[in-house]
Amino acid sequence: MKPTDNRTSFLQLSEALTGIAIDSFNTGTGAPAKPGDLDPHNSPIDLAVQYLETLENELPAETIQGLLQEFTTRQGSEVDYAKTADAITYLLKDPVCGPICRSIMKLWFLGIWYSPVNPSVPVRVISTQAYKEALVWKVARAHPMGYSMWSFGYWHDVPPAREAFLSFYYP
């Protein structure tokens, strides 16, 4: 696997781990990205780059390459949800890959790096944007403390459906 493939492979792995679509808006219809898509091309916030850099700074390159290669090989080249689910099940059970995969899920959902070696202790918040844009807020249809993109009194109304915030990977 070439280093330039890391971003794509990382996004595909992240999509399978979180169940949130990478780029489901990009179907040729020209529909805009939804907040919460893992790879929104129209967003100035590129969390995938921040998260991949975190992984590269925290883990040996050969470990990352091994994880991404294992996922890519087990997933196959065609979109097959059953093969992807089997690949994720295998990786999560693997003593080396499993803790890393769980750390990647925490990155996306919380915006915080948890070391695979000590998974119950947060190491650091990746960035203010990572905290603010963490998937947990979109899944909960809430906002982080100290920040809200909604106007005053929004809590009076029923929140929009999750699909207004997220595109889901699994049908």
C-alpha positions in Angstrom: 0.0 0.0 0.0 1.4 3.4 -1.0 1.4 6.2 1.6 -0.9 8.2 -0.6 -3.5 5.5 -0.1 -3.5 6.0 3.7 -6.1 8.7 3.7 -8.6 6.8 1.5 -8.0 3.5 3.4 -8.3 5.3 6.8 -11.6 6.9 5.7 -13.0 3.5 4.5 -11.9 1.9 7.8 -13.4 4.8 9.8 -16.7 4.5 7.8 -16.9 0.8 8.6 -16.0 1.3 12.3 -18.5 4.2 12.9 -21.3 3.2 10.5 -21.3 6.8 9.3 -20.8 7.3 5.5 -17.6 8.9 4.2 -19.1 10.7 1.4 -22.6 9.5 0.7 -23.5 12.8 -0.9 -21.1 12.3 -3.7 -23.3 10.2 -5.9 -23.1 12.2 -9.0 -26.3 14.1 -8.1 -24.4 17.1 -7.0 -26.2 17.0 -3.6 -24.3 19.0 -0.9 -22.5 17.3 2.0 -24.4 16.7 5.2 -22.8 17.8 8.5 -21.3 14.7 10.0 -20.0 13.1 6.8 -16.5 11.9 7.5 -15.1 13.4 4.3 -17.1 16.5 3.4 -15.4 18.1 0.4 -17.1 21.4 1.0 -16.0 21.8 4.6 -12.9 23.8 5.7 -12.6 21.5 8.6 -10.8 18.3 7.6 -11.0 16.1 10.6 -9.7 13.1 8.7 -6.4 14.8 8.2 -6.2 15.7 11.9 -7.1 12.1 12.9 -4.8 10.4 10.5 -1.9 12.7 11.6 -2.7 11.8 15.2 -2.6 8.1 14.4 0.7 8.6 12.5 2.2 10.5 15.5 1.1 8.0 18.1 1.7 4.6 16.4 4.6 3.1 14.3 4.1 3.5 10.6 4.3 -0.3 10.1 1.5 -0.8 12.6 -0.8 1.6 10.7 0.1 0.1 7.4 -0.6 -3.3 8.7 -4.0 -2.3 10.0 -5.0 -0.5 6.8 -3.7 -3.4 4.6 -5.5 -6.0 6.7 -8.8 -4.1 6.5 -8.4 -3.4 2.7 -7.6 -7.1 2.0 -10.5 -8.5 4.1 -13.0 -5.9 2.8 -12.3 -6.6 -0.8 -12.6 -4.2 -3.7 -16.4 -4.2 -4.1 -18.9 -2.7 -1.7 -20.1 -5.8 0.2 -21.6 -5.0 3.6 -21.2 -8.6 4.8 -17.5 -8.7 3.9 -17.0 -5.3 5.5 -18.8 -6.4 8.7 -16.7 -9.6 8.8 -13.5 -7.5 8.3 -14.4 -5.2 11.2 -15.4 -8.2 13.4 -12.0 -9.7 12.7 -10.1 -6.5 13.4 -11.9 -5.8 16.6 -11.1 -9.2 17.9 -7.4 -9.0 16.9 -5.2 -8.3 19.9 -3.1 -5.7 18.0 -5.7 -4.1 15.7 -8.7 -4.2 18.1 -7.4 -1.6 20.5 -6.3 0.7 17.6 -9.8 0.4 16.0 -11.5 1.3 19.2 -9.2 4.3 19.6 -10.1 5.4 16.0 -13.8 5.1 16.9 -13.2 7.3 20.0 -11.4 9.8 17.8 -14.4 10.2 15.5 -17.1 10.1 18.2 -15.4 12.2 20.9 -12.5 14.1 19.1 -10.2 12.7 21.8 -7.2 10.4 21.4 -7.2 7.4 23.7 -4.0 5.3 23.6 -4.7 1.7 22.5 -2.3 0.6 25.4 -4.4 2.4 28.1 -7.9 2.7 26.5 -9.7 4.1 29.5 -7.5 7.2 30.0 -7.9 10.0 27.5 -4.6 11.4 26.2 -5.7 14.7 24.6 -8.4 16.5 22.8 -7.2 16.6 19.2 -8.4 20.2 18.5 -11.2 22.5 19.3 -12.7 21.7 16.0 -12.5 18.0 16.7 -14.3 18.5 20.0 -17.0 20.7 18.5 -17.5 18.5 15.4 -17.4 15.1 17.2 -19.9 12.6 16.0 -21.4 12.2 19.5 -23.1 15.6 19.2 -24.6 14.7 15.8 -25.8 11.3 16.9 -27.3 12.8 20.1 -28.7 15.7 18.1 -27.1 18.0 20.7 -24.2 20.4 20.9 -21.0 20.5 23.0 -20.9 22.7 26.1 -20.0 26.2 25.2 -20.9 26.0 21.6 -24.1 25.9 19.6 -24.8 26.4 15.9 -28.5 26.9 16.7 -30.2 30.0 17.6 -31.5 30.9 21.1 -34.6 28.8 22.0 -33.9 25.9 19.7 -34.7 23.5 22.5 -38.3 24.5 22.3 -38.7 22.6 19.0 -38.4 18.9 18.3 -34.9 18.2 17.0 -34.5 17.4 13.3 -34.0 13.7 12.3 -30.5 12.2 12.6 -30.5 11.9 8.8 -30.3 15.7 8.7 -27.0 15.5 10.5 -25.5 12.2 9.3 -25.4 9.8 6.4 -25.3 6.2 7.5 -23.0 3.7 5.9 -25.0 0.5 6.4 -28.4 0.4 4.6 
